Amino acid sequence: MTKFGIAWRSLGGIIILAAIYLTSLYNYLLSHTVIELCSIVVCFSIFIIAWNSRRYTDNHYYTFLGIAYLYVGILELMHTLTYEGMPLFLTYTSGTDTQLWVAARYLQSIALLIAPIFIQRRFRASFTLWGLALLTVLILLTMFLWNIFPVAYIWGEGPTLFYIVSEFVVCSFFIMAAGMLWLSRKKFDRNVLLYLLLSIGVSIVAELCFMFYKDPTSPSSILGHLFYLISFLLIYRAIVVVHLLKPYDILFYNLAQSTGLLKKERDKLQNILDLEESILLALDAEQKVTMINRKGREILGASETDILGRPFDMFLPLDIRQAVKNDYVNIMSGQAELERYQERPVMTSGGEERIITWHNELLRDETGKIVGTFSSGQDITERKEAEDLFRAIFSRSPIGMYIAQDGKFRLVNPQFRNYLGFAENELIDREALSLVLPEDATRVRQEAVKALKSPKDSFQTYDYRVKTASGKLKWFMESVSSIHYDGRQATLGTIVDVSERKQNEDLFRSLSLIDDLTGLYNRRGFLTLANQQLKLSYRMDKGVTLLFADIDKLKWINDNMGHLEGDAALINASKMLKETFRESDIVGRISGDEFAVFMAGADQAYSEAIVNRLEKKLKEYNVREKKPYELSLSFGIACSPSSEPCNLSDLLDTADKFMYENKRENCPPDQ
């Protein structure tokens, strides 16, 4: 990545973190939920990729870490759902979320500490998967059923001694994990190692922040959550992006280079010097070795004296040895033709099988009689393994993959077909852009060209819409890279279904305008919609009315009856406001105990009638519920005829002033 790209990515990260921080000041629960969901997605992504690639990696560190992070993600999910203010698990104590947090940190730190043991040591992945599943279930039972998990946080007092000691223990595990990782640094890609160490370091900083918080919304807690998010993004970068996506480019580059070199060698073979890095082998009429070069001896793992004069079939696998010998006899006698190009394995002195592509020529004496063969060979074992690996990844990948040439699909994997609902024969040789929604096609072409021209180590994605075989509209995120396929330039594309993410983005936009407790518009939502209606009403020559309301004695209710009863009073008052006013009226909770109602086309008389109706509902509620307090509201009304327009801020100030005058008249000074 260029310095410019790093700067832009860093700036983007800072902006996102700043946005989350500002969100926490406005709505801490929302920012907490966003941070936790991001971390949970990272945990599950690491598991999915590590689990599906476990058979093709020699470094089992990632497999173990991926399995462990699945259950870290599950504990994080439970922590998020039980967090104070979430609508689920309300029957459990408010400290359960902190207990789940502590359990997740223990599991994460211990996993990072143990994982280096498996760098070059195999283990039973399925056994580990079920073993950690059992451990996770036992942890949850200690909290939700047996209630024996130590208390970690007491509301009103802060973290317990157990919590503080646990933070020190977790930090110690993180430090030891970083040390073990550093000792094994030669086993890791440099970038992967850097991101892993940075992730562990930032995790330690996050835990130190959590040691000193007293209240979940304190600056120390908010800062800790931001560092916590950064640590998960770093480990995502290490395992998902650098470790998995970058090797695709390397793999296809090596395949293209090997194919080009092999074709060049097969086409030429002019002299021995051109083939000095190839196996050079000469056999006589009895298939005995008369010449073999340094490369051939290195591959076979034998000295020249151990090879020369011996039958070459002793270096062939036993299952093909006799058949090759019979074919050679027929070639020497002229009863069969020599196969000039062939792929045939050899056995090394150590018993390893290597795949060789051979270029064969007949040797004749001056009379034209066949006296032997001369062959040059290329060891393509690694290339074959790479091809097998690519085919396995391509066919089993959890993301959609395709190869396109000349703008048409040449190869598509099962997940790609599952995404779109088309059969393979319906996609092969089909124009790739024909699946893209016409409105997005031009942008997709531009983004693809831009990505293909970008540096090899960069990774760019873009979103677009596709109509599936069933007619359903889906959103996909795509990345493309340039490769060689069948000896020609081609494009490798990967797609991921992000339809749910797009829906969630729309949902988050709507949630930012709604008050979580009452379901009314919050201050932002009220001001946004009321301003729109105010301008529309004046354009239509209609007056407007604004009602400002305040719950009486709410402080007394909170102090004497508890905040849950105070919340109930807010909810019941909101319900009556919503039921009393018209559907076209905009009702919002603009601060703790204050409400505002914007009524387009309403005059003073209508407003007073509505207030009378609301007061009647309040009286009926108080008689019916028999609470130890009376639920009541103080009102202030401001009207603005179309002939005397004013802005929304002036209307709010006027109605607020009248409301406080009304409150002073109807409520004792101490209330």
Secondary structure in CASP SS format (residue, H / E / C, confidence):
PFRMAT SS
TARGET T0000
AUTHOR 0000-0000-0000
METHOD secondary structure of the structure
MODEL  1
M C 1.00
T C 1.00
K H 1.00
F H 1.00
G H 1.00
I H 1.00
A H 1.00
W H 1.00
R H 1.00
S H 1.00
L H 1.00
G H 1.00
G H 1.00
I H 1.00
I H 1.00
I H 1.00
L H 1.00
A H 1.00
A H 1.00
I H 1.00
Y H 1.00
L H 1.00
T H 1.00
S H 1.00
L H 1.00
Y H 1.00
N C 1.00
Y H 1.00
L H 1.00
L H 1.00
S H 1.00
H H 1.00
T H 1.00
V H 1.00
I H 1.00
E H 1.00
L H 1.00
C H 1.00
S H 1.00
I H 1.00
V H 1.00
V H 1.00
C H 1.00
F H 1.00
S H 1.00
I H 1.00
F H 1.00
I H 1.00
I H 1.00
A H 1.00
W H 1.00
N H 1.00
S C 1.00
R H 1.00
R H 1.00
Y H 1.00
T C 1.00
D C 1.00
N C 1.00
H C 1.00
Y H 1.00
Y H 1.00
T H 1.00
F H 1.00
L H 1.00
G H 1.00
I H 1.00
A H 1.00
Y H 1.00
L H 1.00
Y H 1.00
V H 1.00
G H 1.00
I H 1.00
L H 1.00
E H 1.00
L H 1.00
M H 1.00
H H 1.00
T H 1.00
L H 1.00
T C 1.00
Y C 1.00
E C 1.00
G C 1.00
M C 1.00
P C 1.00
L C 1.00
F C 1.00
L C 1.00
T C 1.00
Y C 1.00
T C 1.00
S C 1.00
G C 1.00
T H 1.00
D H 1.00
T H 1.00
Q H 1.00
L H 1.00
W H 1.00
V H 1.00
A H 1.00
A H 1.00
R H 1.00
Y H 1.00
L H 1.00
Q H 1.00
S H 1.00
I H 1.00
A H 1.00
L H 1.00
L H 1.00
I H 1.00
A H 1.00
P H 1.00
I H 1.00
F H 1.00
I C 1.00
Q C 1.00
R C 1.00
R C 1.00
F C 1.00
R C 1.00
A H 1.00
S H 1.00
F H 1.00
T H 1.00
L H 1.00
W H 1.00
G H 1.00
L H 1.00
A H 1.00
L H 1.00
L H 1.00
T H 1.00
V H 1.00
L H 1.00
I H 1.00
L H 1.00
L H 1.00
T H 1.00
M H 1.00
F H 1.00
L C 1.00
W C 1.00
N C 1.00
I C 1.00
F C 1.00
P C 1.00
V C 1.00
A C 1.00
Y E 1.00
I E 1.00
W C 1.00
G C 1.00
E C 1.00
G E 1.00
P E 1.00
T C 1.00
L H 1.00
F H 1.00
Y H 1.00
I H 1.00
V H 1.00
S H 1.00
E H 1.00
F H 1.00
V H 1.00
V H 1.00
C H 1.00
S H 1.00
F H 1.00
F H 1.00
I H 1.00
M H 1.00
A H 1.00
A H 1.00
G H 1.00
M H 1.00
L H 1.00
W H 1.00
L H 1.00
S C 1.00
R H 1.00
K H 1.00
K H 1.00
F C 1.00
D C 1.00
R H 1.00
N H 1.00
V H 1.00
L H 1.00
L H 1.00
Y H 1.00
L H 1.00
L H 1.00
L H 1.00
S H 1.00
I H 1.00
G H 1.00
V H 1.00
S H 1.00
I H 1.00
V H 1.00
A H 1.00
E H 1.00
L H 1.00
C H 1.00
F H 1.00
M H 1.00
F C 1.00
Y C 1.00
K C 1.00
D C 1.00
P C 1.00
T C 1.00
S C 1.00
P H 1.00
S H 1.00
S H 1.00
I H 1.00
L H 1.00
G H 1.00
H H 1.00
L H 1.00
F H 1.00
Y H 1.00
L H 1.00
I H 1.00
S H 1.00
F H 1.00
L H 1.00
L H 1.00
I H 1.00
Y H 1.00
R H 1.00
A H 1.00
I H 1.00
V H 1.00
V H 1.00
V H 1.00
H H 1.00
L H 1.00
L H 1.00
K H 1.00
P H 1.00
Y H 1.00
D H 1.00
I H 1.00
L H 1.00
F H 1.00
Y H 1.00
N H 1.00
L H 1.00
A H 1.00
Q H 1.00
S H 1.00
T H 1.00
G H 1.00
L H 1.00
L H 1.00
K H 1.00
K H 1.00
E H 1.00
R H 1.00
D H 1.00
K C 1.00
L C 1.00
Q C 1.00
N C 1.00
I H 1.00
L H 1.00
D H 1.00
L H 1.00
E C 1.00
E C 1.00
S C 1.00
I E 1.00
L E 1.00
L E 1.00
A E 1.00
L E 1.00
D E 1.00
A C 1.00
E C 1.00
Q C 1.00
K E 1.00
V E 1.00
T E 1.00
M E 1.00
I E 1.00
N C 1.00
R H 1.00
K H 1.00
G H 1.00
R H 1.00
E H 1.00
I H 1.00
L H 1.00
G C 1.00
A C 1.00
S C 1.00
E H 1.00
T H 1.00
D H 1.00
I H 1.00
L C 1.00
G C 1.00
R C 1.00
P E 1.00
F H 1.00
D H 1.00
M H 1.00
F H 1.00
L C 1.00
P C 1.00
L H 1.00
D H 1.00
I H 1.00
R H 1.00
Q H 1.00
A H 1.00
V H 1.00
K H 1.00
N H 1.00
D H 1.00
Y H 1.00
V H 1.00
N H 1.00
I H 1.00
M H 1.00
S C 1.00
G C 1.00
Q C 1.00
A C 1.00
E C 1.00
L C 1.00
E C 1.00
R C 1.00
Y E 1.00
Q E 1.00
E E 1.00
R E 1.00
P E 1.00
V E 1.00
M E 1.00
T C 1.00
S C 1.00
G C 1.00
G C 1.00
E C 1.00
E E 1.00
R E 1.00
I E 1.00
I E 1.00
T E 1.00
W E 1.00
H E 1.00
N E 1.00
E E 1.00
L E 1.00
L E 1.00
R E 1.00
D C 1.00
E C 1.00
T C 1.00
G C 1.00
K C 1.00
I E 1.00
V E 1.00
G E 1.00
T E 1.00
F E 1.00
S E 1.00
S E 1.00
G E 1.00
Q E 1.00
D E 1.00
I C 1.00
T H 1.00
E H 1.00
R H 1.00
K H 1.00
E H 1.00
A H 1.00
E H 1.00
D H 1.00
L H 1.00
F H 1.00
R H 1.00
A H 1.00
I H 1.00
F H 1.00
S H 1.00
R H 1.00
S C 1.00
P C 1.00
I C 1.00
G E 1.00
M E 1.00
Y E 1.00
I E 1.00
A E 1.00
Q E 1.00
D C 1.00
G C 1.00
K E 1.00
F E 1.00
R E 1.00
L E 1.00
V E 1.00
N C 1.00
P H 1.00
Q H 1.00
F H 1.00
R H 1.00
N H 1.00
Y H 1.00
L H 1.00
G C 1.00
F C 1.00
A C 1.00
E H 1.00
N H 1.00
E H 1.00
L H 1.00
I C 1.00
D C 1.00
R C 1.00
E E 1.00
A H 1.00
L H 1.00
S H 1.00
L H 1.00
V E 1.00
L C 1.00
P H 1.00
E H 1.00
D H 1.00
A H 1.00
T H 1.00
R H 1.00
V H 1.00
R H 1.00
Q H 1.00
E H 1.00
A H 1.00
V H 1.00
K H 1.00
A H 1.00
L H 1.00
K H 1.00
S C 1.00
P C 1.00
K C 1.00
D C 1.00
S C 1.00
F C 1.00
Q C 1.00
T C 1.00
Y E 1.00
D E 1.00
Y E 1.00
R E 1.00
V E 1.00
K E 1.00
T C 1.00
A C 1.00
S C 1.00
G C 1.00
K C 1.00
L E 1.00
K E 1.00
W E 1.00
F E 1.00
M E 1.00
E E 1.00
S E 1.00
V E 1.00
S E 1.00
S E 1.00
I E 1.00
H E 1.00
Y E 1.00
D C 1.00
G C 1.00
R E 1.00
Q E 1.00
A E 1.00
T E 1.00
L E 1.00
G E 1.00
T E 1.00
I E 1.00
V E 1.00
D E 1.00
V C 1.00
S H 1.00
E H 1.00
R H 1.00
K H 1.00
Q H 1.00
N H 1.00
E H 1.00
D H 1.00
L H 1.00
F H 1.00
R H 1.00
S H 1.00
L H 1.00
S C 1.00
L C 1.00
I E 1.00
D C 1.00
D C 1.00
L C 1.00
T C 1.00
G C 1.00
L C 1.00
Y E 1.00
N C 1.00
R H 1.00
R H 1.00
G H 1.00
F H 1.00
L H 1.00
T H 1.00
L H 1.00
A H 1.00
N H 1.00
Q H 1.00
Q H 1.00
L H 1.00
K H 1.00
L H 1.00
S H 1.00
Y H 1.00
R H 1.00
M C 1.00
D C 1.00
K C 1.00
G C 1.00
V E 1.00
T E 1.00
L E 1.00
L E 1.00
F E 1.00
A E 1.00
D E 1.00
I E 1.00
D C 1.00
K C 1.00
L H 1.00
K H 1.00
W H 1.00
I H 1.00
N H 1.00
D H 1.00
N H 1.00
M H 1.00
G C 1.00
H H 1.00
L H 1.00
E H 1.00
G H 1.00
D H 1.00
A H 1.00
A H 1.00
L H 1.00
I H 1.00
N H 1.00
A H 1.00
S H 1.00
K H 1.00
M H 1.00
L H 1.00
K H 1.00
E H 1.00
T H 1.00
F C 1.00
R C 1.00
E C 1.00
S C 1.00
D C 1.00
I E 1.00
V E 1.00
G E 1.00
R E 1.00
I C 1.00
S C 1.00
G C 1.00
D C 1.00
E E 1.00
F E 1.00
A E 1.00
V E 1.00
F E 1.00
M E 1.00
A E 1.00
G C 1.00
A C 1.00
D C 1.00
Q H 1.00
A H 1.00
Y H 1.00
S H 1.00
E H 1.00
A H 1.00
I H 1.00
V H 1.00
N H 1.00
R H 1.00
L H 1.00
E H 1.00
K H 1.00
K H 1.00
L H 1.00
K H 1.00
E H 1.00
Y H 1.00
N H 1.00
V H 1.00
R H 1.00
E H 1.00
K C 1.00
K C 1.00
P C 1.00
Y C 1.00
E C 1.00
L C 1.00
S C 1.00
L E 1.00
S E 1.00
F E 1.00
G E 1.00
I E 1.00
A E 1.00
C E 1.00
S E 1.00
P C 1.00
S C 1.00
S C 1.00
E C 1.00
P C 1.00
C C 1.00
N C 1.00
L H 1.00
S H 1.00
D H 1.00
L H 1.00
L H 1.00
D H 1.00
T H 1.00
A H 1.00
D H 1.00
K H 1.00
F H 1.00
M H 1.00
Y H 1.00
E H 1.00
N H 1.00
K H 1.00
R H 1.00
E H 1.00
N H 1.00
C C 1.00
P C 1.00
P C 1.00
D C 1.00
Q C 1.00
END
